[in-house]
Amino acid sequence: MSVFVDTSAFYAVLDADDGRHADAARVWESLLDSRDPIHTTSYVIVETTRLLQNRIGLDGLRLFAADILPVVQLLWVDEGMHRSAMHALLVAGQRRLSLVDCVSFEAMRGLGIETAFCFDPHFAQQGFHIVPGARAGHHTLEKSGS
């Protein structure tokens, strides 16, 4: 079973002070043990990089680049996917929904992935199964100040 990983999960895995760190670390270890494909997009990598630099610093970013990225299958966002996601974002008309999320949804549908490792309820709202699960109305990054 392939799994898509969102910024909220990458961040929780890497930030020991994050309230979701224990759950995130447990899920990440389980994903690694399963040897199932782990996917993300270039947009999630850009978003995660910015977040890590700003909140944890370069040591967190180095850990991400050295230990996490090598085991992730990266889907580079092309112009068509970007345009489709932008259209979906504008049609959705939700202020807190991001372009990165919409690109993630497009990528997951395109790859046939039904499960996301995240703490973002937007994925469940789009019909995806999320692990370890997000509470309705709770978004890890927003709570942390983003």
Stockholm file with secondary structure:
# STOCKHOLM 1.0

chainA/1-146         MSVFVDTSAFYAVLDADDGRHADAARVWESLLDSRDPIHTTSYVIVETTRLLQNRIGLDGLRLFAADILPVVQLLWVDEGMHRSAMHALLVAGQRRLSLVDCVSFEAMRGLGIETAFCFDPHFAQQGFHIVPGARAGHHTLEKSGS
#=GR chainA/1-146 SS CCEEECHHHHHHHHCTTSTTHHHHHHHHHHHHHHTCCEEEEHHHHHHHHHHHHHHTCHHHHHHIIIIIGGGSEEECCCHHHHHHHHHHHHHHTCTTCCHHHHHHHHHHHHHTCCEEEESCHHHHHTTCEEEECCCTTCCHHHHTTC
#=GC SS_cons         CCEEECHHHHHHHHCTTSTTHHHHHHHHHHHHHHTCCEEEEHHHHHHHHHHHHHHTCHHHHHHIIIIIGGGSEEECCCHHHHHHHHHHHHHHTCTTCCHHHHHHHHHHHHHTCCEEEESCHHHHHTTCEEEECCCTTCCHHHHTTC
//
